[in-house]
Amino acid sequence: MTLQENFTAAVSQSKDLPSRPSNEDLLQLYALFKQATDGDVSGDKPGGFDFKAIAKYSAWEEKKGVSKEQAMQEYVNLVERLKKELA
């Protein structure tokens, strides 16, 4: 399978994990997905008391400069690890 096919499969599998990942793992999944699909972070950083949006933006911002291919591979690796850990 190509990297794109593996990534697409991992995205699907991430929705069917046996239990809920930790908040840190969820943020990593989000950041890697956004980096793989949209590239470097864009838009203004959320402000105020929307802590969830701020955390998601910050996690994505940490991936700045990571190639789409690398982000896809890291996402696939993370989903594979979570499938084993949460089984």
Backbone hydrogen bonds, N-H to C=O, Kabsch-Sander energy under -0.5 kcal/mol:
donor,donor_aa,acceptor,acceptor_aa,energy
6,N,2,T,-2.6
7,F,3,L,-2.7
8,T,4,Q,-2.6
9,A,5,E,-2.3
10,A,6,N,-2.4
11,V,7,F,-2.5
12,S,8,T,-1.8
13,Q,9,A,-2.6
14,S,10,A,-2.3
15,K,11,V,-0.6
15,K,12,S,-1.0
16,D,13,Q,-1.5
17,L,14,S,-0.6
26,L,22,S,-2.6
27,L,23,N,-2.4
28,Q,24,E,-2.1
29,L,25,D,-2.6
30,Y,26,L,-2.4
31,A,27,L,-2.9
32,L,28,Q,-2.8
33,F,29,L,-2.4
34,K,30,Y,-2.8
35,Q,31,A,-2.5
36,A,32,L,-2.4
37,T,33,F,-2.2
38,D,34,K,-3.3
39,G,34,K,-0.8
39,G,35,Q,-0.9
50,D,47,G,-1.0
51,F,49,F,-1.8
54,I,50,D,-2.1
55,A,51,F,-2.5
56,K,52,K,-2.3
57,Y,53,A,-2.4
58,S,54,I,-2.7
59,A,55,A,-2.4
60,W,56,K,-2.2
61,E,57,Y,-2.8
62,E,58,S,-1.7
63,K,60,W,-1.4
64,K,61,E,-1.6
66,V,63,K,-2.4
71,A,67,S,-2.5
72,M,68,K,-2.4
73,Q,69,E,-2.3
74,E,70,Q,-2.7
75,Y,71,A,-2.3
76,V,72,M,-2.5
77,N,73,Q,-2.6
78,L,74,E,-2.5
79,V,75,Y,-2.6
80,E,76,V,-2.3
81,R,77,N,-2.2
82,L,78,L,-2.7
83,K,79,V,-2.4
84,K,80,E,-1.5
85,E,81,R,-2.7
86,L,82,L,-2.8
87,A,84,K,-0.5
